[in-house]
Structure formats: C-alpha cells, structure tokens
C-alpha cells in the first residue's frame, strides 16, 4: 500500500517509535483483509464466531470486567488555556498530558501489531467529510471501525497530502483502570486513548472525533456537530420531511430514529426513514436551509431492551454482519441473548463475564444478576437497517425542517412545545434535563441538566458552545423551527400517560404541521403548545382529548421550582454563558410570574 501523504507517514513512524509494535499493518478496507483479521481474533479467543445460519457474519466479544462503558471521569479536553475547555469538562494541560501519557504508551505495543486505519467520517469526497487515522493494537477496534466508518485506500486518496487529518492513537496497554485516559487535543487535531478496550473509549471516530473534536472544528469553521438522530417522514404523496432530535441517554433515541408508524399512518402510506441514530453534522446549504448528514456508517447500539416490540428495525439490523459485545452466549444454539430480548432466556449459557449463567437466579432489581451487561452493545452496518433512508449516501445530506430536544420529566415539561424563535429554541436546548429513574444508581427524581444532550461531548467551553448556537441562528436564512418533547410525563401513581414508541409519530406530525404553518397553537409562558384536537389520537384506546389537554398543560409551580435549578446550572457553566441565554432565562421567569 503506497502512502503518498508525507504527514501521515511521518506521524505513523513517530508513534511506532513510541509504542514499539512488532509489526505495522495498514488497513485497506478489503473484505479479504477483514476476514483474515477475524480468523486471527478467533484463534486468540478475542472473538467468537456465532451460528452462521441464524446470524450470518456475526461475532461475540467480551471486554474486561473493569472496562464496560465510557468513563467521563477519565475523559479530558487538553487546551492551552483551562478556560477554553470550560467548567463542565475535565481539563489537563496539553504538555503535561503528552508527557504523562507518553510514559504509558512507551513500548505498550511490544509483542503486538499496530493497525493503521485510514477512515472517513461522512461520505468520502463530500463537503461534510472529515478524515482521520486511528492507530490501534486491537483487532476488535479494527473490525468495529470497518462497520462504523468508511475505511480504506479511497480515504488516503481523498486526503491527498493534507496535514489536517485527525490523529488518533489507541493502545490497550494493560487495561488498567487507574491509568485509563481518553484525551482530546482539539488545537492539535489529536486524540489519545489508553488502557481501555471498550467501544465508546476506543472507536475514536465516534464520540471522540465526531462530537468532541468536530464540535470544536464546527465552531471554528461555521458548522455544527450535534448528538442528534436524523429521521425522515415520508408523506403519502412521496414528499419527505426531515427532523433532527437530541435526547439524553435512556430516552428512546434509537427507538425514535427507527420508528415504525402506527397503523393509522401506515395504512395511509406514511413511512419513516432512518438517516442516523446518534450524530448529525449540520451545515447551511446554498438554499439557506440547514442540511444534516450522519457522519457514521453503522450503529453502536445498546442491546438490552432491544426487541421485536420496542425496536424491530434495530433488531433486524443486528441479524447479520454484527459484532455483539458483553451479551449472553447461548451455547445450545451458538447465538446471543440479552435482558428484554424475549421471555426465553437460554438454559445453557455463558454470561458477559465469561462465567456459566443461571437465568433462574436473575433478579430484575439486581443488575449484578444480569446475563448481559446493562451497557452491552451491538455494532451493526447501517446498510442492513430495514428502514435506512435512500438519502443515507447523499453527499449533500438532507434539509432539516425541525430540531427537537427531549428530556425525561415526570411533571415539568409538557408532551410537546415549540420555541418562540431560534434564540429561544437554543435556550430550550441549554436547559434540557432528565430526572433519574429507578434504573439509575442513587436517588430517584434528581434533575440532571444535559444541554442539547451534549454535556459529555462538547470539545470546548459549554458557554461558548451555546454562543455558537446563537451565532449559527443568524447565519441560517431559513432556519428549522425548534421544539421540545417529553414522552415521560406521569400521573399521580407514577404511570406514564403517553404510550410512546411508534405513537410518538403523532407528535412528530404536529411538529411538521407547525413547520408548514398548517396548524395553530396556544401561546404559553414556555412556548407554543398544541390545541388538543390537533394531536391525532385515532386508534389510541386509553388516550382521550382530555388526556392530551393534561399532557400539554403547563405546570407553572414545577417550572418556577425548576428556575432555581437552571440558575444553579448556569452558574456552573460560568462566565461564558451568553448574554442572550441570560435574557431568555429572565424573560421566562417574568412570563411565569
């Protein structure tokens, strides 16, 4: 493989001198090379080949028991000035970080192979595309990156002799959690990850590049990198409208991205198409609209809870060419299982830790009895998704009609409301929040602010990020309208009032009708809410117009209570909170009386 890019060549040589691998293998994106790597991984036990009749092209992998999730406490933004990283991020001085981590990397690949992965976030050659090289000593990482990104020689060709690629160095080292670091150097286009083998920390194209580094680049270059799904609603006349939506974890983001329309819409010929389930890059198009593209090429989804009812499209996507991580291995069928898949746990099985698993000892309240880790994953090709949009490979992306923010609130947020304008919508995004559920450790009902669902993923100061949102609004002549949804409102007994899942489309249809000026709305202190009769409830057994009225009512008392929490959070973000956000907060307080 001829490497024409002199910057790539010299950087790879420099990192090889540091890590001392026995050999260097360049990944060319070919199936033949990938198959050879799978064989090597099976020989060492790193990957287990599953039943090829039932799950063709599928494999199982287990991480170390101490290495099962993203580690926010070990994730750093390394900028020259601490203020530029902001109060929400962990900061380390770049010089100090390079010095500290170089000691850990020194000789870490001795006896191992360094794989060089040239990859593209976005369609190679498109205006959206950004290129990276990840160096890793993990075949698991290589095989996941082949699914999640566009990899190979065509990427190197598209890069030419440009020095502006993102440099990613990953070494498993000893998987030592005390020395685990995921460090970002936005000013150097560099990501260093060491002592982890878990996807979220080591697939450097994903959160590290496509959100943390990309959000920094987007601010510098005048575009946006957001933690958003992209979906298209196709009308019976063949026209498709696109929505971007941001949700904190455990709020049904993937389920919404792959939504199946309820019968009332499906029978009329409506369809929903998935463009992306996790990340959106957004640019202003020549037509003055905001256009979105999914920079990824696959899905890195949470397995538990994915089933034929909650998300059939996701489940069917995983049935071929998928890598499963930390799920149950059903030995009798050589297939996989996880909690919430079905009611037939395998009798003869190995759990995610590699131990014999007895499903009769499983206790829903005790996560330690789970066969699959609660954060177990599937890495699946987007191409295998039954509802993948025909625009997925469109180099121009798709035009965005609406941006939707969501949270998980028992009382405060109504089912849906629309912001007054872009600036107010940016404010609505900045105060996004979820309340802890029984599923999360610790107290129930604690409010956690997660602005734009980007709290762990902004590569610079949060206040500056909000300013970028406000500034972008001034650059988009035909900006999308901004909304907020809450599928999780509960009654006094704590039961969810709204059915959720596919029925969330009913709310999306109101949102799109508002974008086209086809329905009216009621102005309230927090924004515009629907008239109850404008939400289609046809075919819903337990939902009446009165239910909708309750769902869109504004609980003024809980909003007033919420103000103190918002102010506290703004104080945490600090001095760089934009004046516009403070104005919006004061205006909300005034409207609430």
C-alpha positions as CSV (number, residue, x, y, z in Angstrom):
1,X,0.0,0.0,0.0
2,X,1.7,3.2,-1.2
3,X,1.3,6.0,1.3
4,X,1.6,9.3,-0.5
5,X,0.7,11.6,2.4
6,X,4.1,12.5,4.0
7,X,2.4,13.8,7.1
8,X,0.6,10.5,7.7
9,X,3.8,8.6,7.1
10,X,6.0,10.5,9.4
11,X,3.3,10.6,12.2
12,X,2.8,6.8,12.0
13,X,6.6,6.3,12.2
14,X,6.8,8.6,15.2
15,X,4.0,6.8,17.1
16,X,5.6,3.4,16.2
17,X,8.9,4.6,17.7
18,X,7.0,5.4,20.9
19,X,4.8,2.2,21.2
20,X,7.3,-0.3,19.6
21,X,4.9,-2.7,17.8
22,X,6.4,-5.9,16.4
23,X,4.8,-5.1,13.0
24,X,2.6,-2.4,11.3
25,X,-0.4,-3.4,9.2
26,X,-2.2,-0.9,7.0
27,X,-6.0,-1.5,6.8
28,X,-7.1,-1.3,3.2
29,X,-10.9,-1.8,3.7
30,X,-11.0,-5.1,1.8
31,X,-13.2,-8.0,2.8
32,X,-10.2,-10.4,2.4
33,X,-8.1,-8.5,4.9
34,X,-11.1,-8.2,7.4
35,X,-11.7,-12.0,7.1
36,X,-8.0,-12.7,7.9
37,X,-8.3,-10.5,11.0
38,X,-11.5,-12.3,12.1
39,X,-9.6,-15.6,11.9
40,X,-6.8,-14.3,14.0
41,X,-9.2,-12.9,16.6
42,X,-11.0,-16.3,16.8
43,X,-7.7,-18.1,17.2
44,X,-6.9,-16.0,20.3
45,X,-10.4,-16.1,21.7
46,X,-10.9,-12.3,21.2
47,X,-13.9,-13.1,19.0
48,X,-16.3,-16.0,19.0
49,X,-17.9,-16.9,15.7
50,X,-21.7,-17.3,16.1
51,X,-24.2,-19.6,14.4
52,X,-23.7,-18.6,10.7
53,X,-27.1,-20.0,9.6
54,X,-29.0,-18.0,12.2
55,X,-26.6,-15.0,12.5
56,X,-24.5,-14.8,9.3
57,X,-21.3,-12.8,9.7
58,X,-21.9,-12.2,13.4
59,X,-19.4,-12.5,16.2
60,X,-19.3,-12.1,20.0
61,X,-16.7,-10.3,22.0
62,X,-16.2,-9.7,25.8
63,X,-14.4,-6.8,27.2
64,X,-12.5,-6.8,30.5
65,X,-14.9,-6.7,33.5
66,X,-13.4,-3.3,34.6
67,X,-14.0,-1.8,31.1
68,X,-17.6,-1.8,30.1
69,X,-18.6,1.9,29.5
70,X,-17.5,5.4,28.6
71,X,-15.5,6.9,31.5
72,X,-16.4,10.5,31.8
73,X,-14.1,10.9,34.8
74,X,-11.1,9.8,32.7
75,X,-12.0,11.9,29.7
76,X,-10.1,15.1,29.2
77,X,-10.1,18.2,27.0
78,X,-6.5,19.4,26.7
79,X,-6.3,23.1,25.7
80,X,-3.6,25.6,26.4
81,X,-6.0,27.7,28.4
82,X,-8.1,25.9,31.0
83,X,-10.9,28.4,30.4
84,X,-11.3,27.2,26.8
85,X,-12.1,23.7,28.0
86,X,-14.8,25.1,30.3
87,X,-16.1,24.1,33.7
88,X,-18.1,21.1,32.6
89,X,-15.1,19.2,31.0
90,X,-12.1,17.7,32.8
91,X,-9.1,19.7,31.7
92,X,-5.4,18.8,31.5
93,X,-2.5,21.0,30.2
94,X,-1.6,19.5,26.8
95,X,2.2,19.5,27.5
96,X,1.6,17.8,30.9
97,X,-0.8,15.3,29.3
98,X,1.5,14.3,26.4
99,X,4.3,13.9,28.9
100,X,2.2,11.7,31.3
101,X,0.7,9.5,28.6
102,X,3.9,9.1,26.6
103,X,5.2,7.1,29.6
104,X,2.2,4.8,29.5
105,X,2.4,4.4,25.7
106,X,6.2,3.7,25.7
107,X,6.7,0.2,24.5
108,X,2.9,-0.6,25.0
109,X,2.7,-2.4,21.7
110,X,5.8,-4.7,22.1
111,X,4.8,-8.2,21.0
112,X,1.7,-6.7,19.3
113,X,0.7,-5.4,15.9
114,X,-0.1,-1.8,15.2
115,X,-3.0,-1.4,12.8
116,X,-3.3,1.8,10.8
117,X,-6.9,2.6,10.0
118,X,-7.5,5.4,7.5
119,X,-11.1,6.4,7.9
120,X,-13.7,9.0,6.9
121,X,-16.5,10.5,9.0
122,X,-19.0,11.2,6.3
123,X,-19.2,10.2,2.6
124,X,-15.7,10.3,1.1
125,X,-15.2,13.3,-1.0
126,X,-18.4,15.2,0.2
127,X,-18.3,18.7,1.7
128,X,-19.2,17.2,5.0
129,X,-16.4,14.6,5.1
130,X,-13.5,14.8,7.6
131,X,-10.7,12.2,7.6
132,X,-8.8,10.5,10.4
133,X,-6.2,7.9,11.0
134,X,-6.6,5.6,14.1
135,X,-3.6,3.6,15.2
136,X,-4.6,0.7,17.5
137,X,-3.3,-2.7,18.7
138,X,-6.8,-4.2,18.9
139,X,-8.4,-6.3,16.1
140,X,-11.7,-5.6,17.8
141,X,-11.3,-1.9,17.2
142,X,-10.3,-2.5,13.5
143,X,-13.4,-4.7,12.9
144,X,-15.7,-2.2,14.6
145,X,-14.2,0.8,12.7
146,X,-14.8,-1.1,9.5
147,X,-18.5,-1.2,10.4
148,X,-18.8,2.3,12.0
149,X,-16.9,4.4,9.5
150,X,-15.8,4.3,5.8
151,X,-12.3,2.8,5.8
152,X,-9.6,2.1,3.2
153,X,-7.4,3.2,0.4
154,X,-10.0,5.6,-1.0
155,X,-9.8,7.7,2.2
156,X,-6.0,8.0,1.8
157,X,-6.5,9.1,-1.8
158,X,-9.1,11.7,-0.8
159,X,-6.7,13.0,1.9
160,X,-4.1,13.8,-0.7
161,X,-1.0,15.3,1.0
162,X,-3.2,17.3,3.5
163,X,-1.9,17.6,7.1
164,X,-5.3,18.4,8.5
165,X,-6.4,14.8,9.4
166,X,-7.4,13.8,12.9
167,X,-4.6,11.8,14.6
168,X,-5.9,9.0,16.9
169,X,-3.7,6.8,18.9
170,X,-5.2,3.9,20.9
171,X,-3.3,1.3,22.9
172,X,-4.9,-1.4,25.1
173,X,-1.8,-1.4,27.2
174,X,-2.8,-3.3,30.4
175,X,-6.5,-2.3,30.5
176,X,-5.5,-0.7,33.8
177,X,-8.5,1.5,35.0
178,X,-6.2,3.5,37.3
179,X,-4.2,4.6,34.2
180,X,-7.2,4.8,31.7
181,X,-7.3,8.1,29.8
182,X,-9.3,9.4,26.8
183,X,-7.7,12.7,26.0
184,X,-8.5,15.2,23.3
185,X,-6.2,17.9,22.0
186,X,-8.6,20.0,19.8
187,X,-5.9,22.5,19.0
188,X,-3.7,19.7,17.6
189,X,-6.4,17.6,15.9
190,X,-5.3,14.7,18.2
191,X,-7.0,12.0,20.3
192,X,-5.1,9.7,22.7
193,X,-6.8,6.7,24.3
194,X,-5.0,4.2,26.5
195,X,-5.9,1.3,28.9
196,X,-9.4,0.7,27.5
197,X,-10.8,-1.8,25.0
198,X,-14.5,-0.6,25.3
199,X,-16.0,0.8,22.1
200,X,-17.1,4.2,23.4
201,X,-13.5,4.9,24.6
202,X,-11.6,3.3,21.7
203,X,-13.6,3.7,18.5
204,X,-12.1,7.1,18.1
205,X,-14.2,8.1,15.1
206,X,-17.3,8.1,17.3
207,X,-17.8,10.4,20.3
208,X,-14.1,11.5,20.4
209,X,-13.9,12.7,16.8
210,X,-17.4,13.1,15.5
211,X,-18.6,15.1,18.6
212,X,-15.7,16.4,20.8
213,X,-13.2,17.3,18.1
214,X,-15.9,18.0,15.5
215,X,-17.8,20.4,17.7
216,X,-14.5,22.4,18.1
217,X,-13.9,22.3,14.3
218,X,-17.5,23.2,13.7
219,X,-17.3,26.4,15.8
220,X,-14.0,27.4,14.0
221,X,-15.4,26.6,10.5
222,X,-19.0,27.7,10.9
223,X,-21.0,24.4,11.1
224,X,-22.4,22.2,13.9
225,X,-21.6,18.7,15.2
226,X,-24.5,17.5,17.3
227,X,-25.6,14.5,19.3
228,X,-28.7,14.0,17.2
229,X,-30.7,11.4,15.3
230,X,-31.9,12.2,11.8
231,X,-35.2,10.8,10.6
232,X,-37.3,11.4,7.5
233,X,-41.1,11.2,7.5
234,X,-42.4,10.3,4.0
235,X,-45.9,11.5,3.2
236,X,-48.4,9.5,1.0
237,X,-47.6,11.9,-1.9
238,X,-43.9,10.8,-1.8
239,X,-42.6,14.0,-0.2
240,X,-40.2,13.5,2.8
241,X,-39.5,16.0,5.6
242,X,-36.5,15.6,7.9
243,X,-36.2,16.1,11.7
244,X,-33.0,16.2,13.9
245,X,-33.6,15.2,17.5
246,X,-31.4,15.3,20.6
247,X,-32.1,13.2,23.7
248,X,-30.1,12.3,26.8
249,X,-29.3,8.6,27.3
250,X,-32.2,6.3,28.3
251,X,-34.8,8.5,26.5
252,X,-35.5,6.3,23.5
253,X,-33.3,8.0,20.9
254,X,-32.6,4.9,18.8
255,X,-36.2,3.8,19.0
256,X,-37.3,7.1,17.6
257,X,-34.7,7.1,14.9
258,X,-36.1,3.7,13.7
259,X,-39.7,4.3,14.5
260,X,-42.4,2.2,12.9
261,X,-45.6,4.3,12.1
262,X,-48.7,3.3,13.9
263,X,-51.5,1.7,11.8
264,X,-53.4,5.0,11.5
265,X,-50.5,6.4,9.5
266,X,-49.1,3.2,7.9
267,X,-52.4,2.4,6.3
268,X,-52.5,5.8,4.6
269,X,-49.0,5.2,3.2
270,X,-46.8,7.2,5.6
271,X,-43.3,5.8,6.1
272,X,-40.4,6.8,8.5
273,X,-36.8,6.5,7.3
274,X,-33.6,6.5,9.4
275,X,-30.7,8.7,8.3
276,X,-28.9,8.4,11.6
277,X,-29.4,7.3,15.2
278,X,-26.8,9.2,17.1
279,X,-24.7,12.0,15.5
280,X,-25.6,14.8,13.0
281,X,-23.2,17.2,11.2
282,X,-25.1,20.3,10.1
283,X,-24.2,22.9,7.5
284,X,-26.0,25.9,5.9
285,X,-26.9,24.9,2.3
286,X,-26.8,27.2,-0.7
287,X,-30.6,27.4,-0.4
288,X,-30.3,29.0,3.0
289,X,-31.7,25.9,4.8
290,X,-29.8,23.8,7.4
291,X,-28.7,20.4,5.9
292,X,-27.8,17.4,8.0
293,X,-25.6,14.4,7.4
294,X,-24.8,11.3,9.5
295,X,-21.0,11.1,9.7
296,X,-21.2,7.4,10.7
297,X,-21.6,4.3,8.6
298,X,-23.1,2.0,11.3
299,X,-24.9,1.7,14.6
300,X,-23.3,1.2,18.0
301,X,-26.4,0.4,20.0
302,X,-27.4,-0.7,23.5
303,X,-28.6,-4.3,23.3
304,X,-30.7,-4.8,26.5
305,X,-34.3,-3.7,25.9
306,X,-34.0,-4.0,22.1
307,X,-36.7,-6.4,21.0
308,X,-39.4,-7.1,18.4
309,X,-41.8,-4.7,20.1
310,X,-39.5,-1.8,21.2
311,X,-37.4,-1.6,18.1
312,X,-37.9,-4.3,15.4
313,X,-35.8,-2.3,12.9
314,X,-32.8,-2.3,15.2
315,X,-33.2,-6.0,16.0
316,X,-33.4,-6.9,12.3
317,X,-30.3,-4.8,11.6
318,X,-28.3,-6.9,14.0
319,X,-29.2,-10.2,12.4
320,X,-26.2,-10.2,10.1
321,X,-22.6,-8.8,9.9
322,X,-22.8,-7.7,13.6
323,X,-20.4,-7.7,16.5
324,X,-22.1,-8.2,19.8
325,X,-20.2,-7.1,22.9
326,X,-20.9,-8.3,26.5
327,X,-24.2,-10.1,25.8
328,X,-25.2,-13.6,26.8
329,X,-23.8,-16.5,24.8
330,X,-26.5,-19.2,24.2
331,X,-24.3,-22.4,24.0
332,X,-27.0,-24.7,22.7
333,X,-27.7,-22.6,19.6
334,X,-24.4,-20.6,19.5
335,X,-26.5,-17.4,19.4
336,X,-26.9,-14.4,21.7
337,X,-29.4,-13.2,24.2
338,X,-29.9,-10.2,26.5
339,X,-32.4,-9.0,29.1
340,X,-35.5,-7.7,27.3
341,X,-34.9,-9.6,24.1
342,X,-37.7,-12.1,24.8
343,X,-39.0,-14.3,27.6
344,X,-36.9,-17.3,26.7
345,X,-33.5,-16.9,28.4
346,X,-31.2,-19.8,27.4
347,X,-30.8,-22.6,29.9
348,X,-27.2,-23.4,28.9
349,X,-25.4,-20.1,28.7
350,X,-22.3,-18.0,29.4
351,X,-22.8,-14.5,30.8
352,X,-21.0,-11.3,29.7
353,X,-18.1,-12.0,32.2
354,X,-17.4,-15.4,30.6
355,X,-19.0,-17.4,33.5
356,X,-21.7,-20.0,33.4
357,X,-25.1,-18.2,33.8
358,X,-28.2,-19.5,35.6
359,X,-31.2,-17.5,34.4
360,X,-33.3,-18.8,37.3
361,X,-31.2,-16.6,39.7
362,X,-31.9,-13.5,37.6
363,X,-33.5,-10.7,39.7
364,X,-34.7,-7.6,37.8
365,X,-33.9,-5.3,40.8
366,X,-30.2,-6.6,41.0
367,X,-28.2,-5.7,37.9
368,X,-25.3,-8.0,39.1
369,X,-27.5,-11.0,38.2
370,X,-27.9,-9.9,34.6
371,X,-26.6,-12.3,31.9
372,X,-25.8,-9.4,29.6
373,X,-24.1,-6.2,30.9
374,X,-26.7,-3.4,31.1
375,X,-24.5,-1.4,28.6
376,X,-23.8,-4.4,26.3
377,X,-23.7,-3.4,22.6
378,X,-24.2,-4.3,19.0
379,X,-22.1,-2.8,16.2
380,X,-24.2,-3.2,13.0
381,X,-23.9,-1.9,9.5
382,X,-26.3,0.9,8.6
383,X,-26.7,-0.8,5.2
384,X,-28.5,-3.7,7.0
385,X,-31.2,-1.5,8.5
386,X,-34.7,-2.2,7.0
387,X,-35.7,1.5,7.3
388,X,-32.5,3.1,6.1
389,X,-33.2,6.2,4.2
390,X,-32.4,6.3,0.4
391,X,-30.6,9.6,1.2
392,X,-28.1,7.9,3.6
393,X,-25.4,8.1,0.9
394,X,-26.4,11.6,-0.3
395,X,-23.2,13.7,-0.2
396,X,-25.3,16.9,0.3
397,X,-27.2,15.5,3.3
398,X,-30.9,16.2,3.9
399,X,-32.7,19.5,4.6
400,X,-33.9,19.9,8.2
401,X,-37.4,21.1,8.9
402,X,-37.4,20.8,12.7
403,X,-34.9,20.4,15.5
404,X,-36.4,18.5,18.5
405,X,-35.0,18.5,22.1
406,X,-36.2,15.9,24.6
407,X,-35.9,15.1,28.2
408,X,-37.4,12.7,30.8
409,X,-39.5,14.8,33.2
410,X,-42.4,13.4,35.4
411,X,-44.3,16.7,35.7
412,X,-42.4,19.8,34.3
413,X,-42.2,19.5,30.6
414,X,-45.4,19.0,28.5
415,X,-45.7,16.4,25.8
416,X,-44.5,18.9,23.2
417,X,-43.9,22.6,22.9
418,X,-42.5,24.9,20.2
419,X,-39.9,27.6,20.9
420,X,-40.7,31.3,20.0
421,X,-37.7,31.6,17.7
422,X,-34.2,30.3,17.2
423,X,-32.6,32.1,20.1
424,X,-35.4,30.9,22.5
425,X,-35.0,27.4,21.0
426,X,-31.3,27.5,21.8
427,X,-32.2,28.4,25.3
428,X,-34.7,25.5,25.5
429,X,-31.8,23.2,24.4
430,X,-29.5,24.7,27.0
431,X,-31.9,23.8,29.9
432,X,-32.7,20.2,28.6
433,X,-32.8,17.8,31.5
434,X,-33.7,14.3,32.7
435,X,-34.8,13.1,36.0
436,X,-33.0,10.0,37.4
437,X,-35.2,6.8,37.3
438,X,-35.1,3.7,39.4
439,X,-32.8,2.2,36.8
440,X,-30.0,4.7,37.6
441,X,-27.9,4.4,40.7
442,X,-28.7,6.8,43.5
443,X,-31.7,8.9,44.3
444,X,-34.8,9.0,42.1
445,X,-36.1,12.2,40.6
446,X,-32.8,14.1,40.7
447,X,-32.6,16.6,37.8
448,X,-29.5,16.3,35.6
449,X,-29.0,19.1,33.1
450,X,-27.8,17.8,29.7
451,X,-27.8,20.7,27.3
452,X,-28.5,19.6,23.7
453,X,-27.7,16.1,25.0
454,X,-24.0,17.3,24.6
455,X,-22.9,17.6,28.2
456,X,-20.2,14.8,27.9
457,X,-19.4,15.6,24.3
458,X,-18.6,19.3,23.8
459,X,-14.9,19.7,23.0
460,X,-14.7,23.2,24.5
461,X,-16.4,25.5,26.9
462,X,-20.2,25.0,27.2
463,X,-21.0,28.7,27.3
464,X,-19.0,29.2,24.0
465,X,-20.9,26.3,22.6
466,X,-24.2,28.0,23.3
467,X,-22.9,31.2,21.8
468,X,-22.1,29.1,18.6
469,X,-25.7,28.0,18.5
470,X,-26.9,31.7,18.8
471,X,-24.4,32.8,16.1
472,X,-25.4,29.9,13.8
473,X,-29.1,31.1,14.0
474,X,-28.0,34.4,12.5
475,X,-26.3,32.5,9.6
476,X,-29.3,30.4,8.6
477,X,-31.8,32.4,6.4
478,X,-34.4,29.6,6.5
479,X,-33.7,28.0,9.9
480,X,-35.5,24.9,11.2
481,X,-38.1,25.5,13.9
482,X,-37.1,24.2,17.4
483,X,-39.3,22.1,19.6
484,X,-39.1,20.2,22.9
485,X,-40.8,16.8,23.7
486,X,-41.3,14.7,26.8
487,X,-42.6,11.2,26.3
488,X,-42.3,10.5,30.1
489,X,-44.9,12.6,31.9
490,X,-46.5,10.5,34.7
491,X,-49.8,10.5,36.5
492,X,-50.1,10.7,40.3
493,X,-49.5,7.0,40.6
494,X,-46.2,7.3,38.6
495,X,-47.6,5.6,35.4
496,X,-46.6,7.0,32.0
497,X,-49.6,8.9,30.5
498,X,-48.4,8.8,26.9
499,X,-48.0,5.4,25.1
500,X,-44.7,6.3,23.4
501,X,-42.8,4.1,20.9
502,X,-44.4,4.3,17.5
503,X,-47.2,6.6,18.7
504,X,-44.5,9.3,19.1
505,X,-45.1,9.8,15.4
506,X,-48.4,11.5,16.3
507,X,-46.4,14.3,17.9
508,X,-43.9,14.5,15.1
509,X,-46.8,15.0,12.7
510,X,-47.9,18.0,14.7
511,X,-44.4,19.3,14.7
512,X,-44.1,19.1,10.9
513,X,-47.6,20.6,10.5
514,X,-46.4,23.6,12.6
515,X,-43.3,23.9,10.4
516,X,-45.6,24.3,7.4
517,X,-48.0,26.6,9.2
518,X,-50.8,24.2,8.8
519,X,-52.0,24.2,12.5
520,X,-52.4,26.8,15.1
521,X,-51.0,26.7,18.6
522,X,-51.6,28.1,22.1
523,X,-49.0,30.6,23.4
524,X,-47.9,29.9,26.9
525,X,-45.1,31.1,29.3
526,X,-42.7,28.4,28.0
527,X,-43.6,28.4,24.2
528,X,-46.4,27.3,21.9
529,X,-48.3,24.1,22.8
530,X,-50.8,22.2,20.6
531,X,-54.5,22.6,20.7
532,X,-55.6,19.1,22.0
533,X,-57.7,18.4,18.9
534,X,-54.6,18.9,16.6
535,X,-52.8,15.8,18.0
536,X,-54.2,12.7,16.2
537,X,-55.4,10.2,18.7
538,X,-57.3,7.9,16.3
539,X,-56.8,4.3,17.3
540,X,-55.5,5.0,20.8
541,X,-57.6,3.2,23.4
542,X,-56.6,5.0,26.6
543,X,-55.9,8.4,25.3
544,X,-58.7,11.0,25.0
545,X,-58.7,14.7,24.2
546,X,-58.7,15.3,28.0
547,X,-55.6,13.2,28.2
548,X,-53.9,15.4,25.6
549,X,-55.1,18.5,27.4
550,X,-53.4,17.2,30.6
551,X,-50.2,16.3,28.6
552,X,-49.8,19.7,27.1
553,X,-50.8,21.7,30.3
554,X,-48.1,23.8,31.9
555,X,-47.4,23.0,35.5
556,X,-46.4,26.6,36.5
557,X,-45.4,25.6,40.0
558,X,-42.9,23.0,38.9
559,X,-41.5,25.4,36.3
560,X,-41.0,28.0,39.0
561,X,-39.2,25.4,41.1
562,X,-37.1,24.5,38.1
563,X,-35.8,28.1,37.7
564,X,-33.6,27.7,40.7
565,X,-32.0,24.6,39.3
566,X,-31.5,26.3,35.9
567,X,-29.7,29.2,37.6
568,X,-27.5,26.9,39.5
569,X,-26.5,25.1,36.3
570,X,-25.9,28.4,34.5
571,X,-23.6,29.4,37.4
572,X,-21.7,26.0,37.0
573,X,-21.2,26.7,33.3
574,X,-19.8,30.1,34.4
575,X,-18.8,33.4,33.0
576,X,-19.1,32.5,29.3
577,X,-22.9,31.9,29.4
578,X,-24.1,34.2,26.6
579,X,-26.0,37.3,27.4
580,X,-28.8,36.1,25.1
581,X,-29.3,33.0,27.3
582,X,-29.5,35.1,30.5
583,X,-32.0,37.3,28.7
584,X,-34.1,34.3,27.8
585,X,-33.9,33.0,31.4
586,X,-35.1,36.4,32.8
587,X,-37.9,36.5,30.2
588,X,-39.1,33.0,31.2
589,X,-39.1,34.0,34.8
590,X,-41.1,37.1,34.1
591,X,-43.6,35.2,31.9
592,X,-44.1,32.6,34.7
593,X,-44.9,35.5,37.0
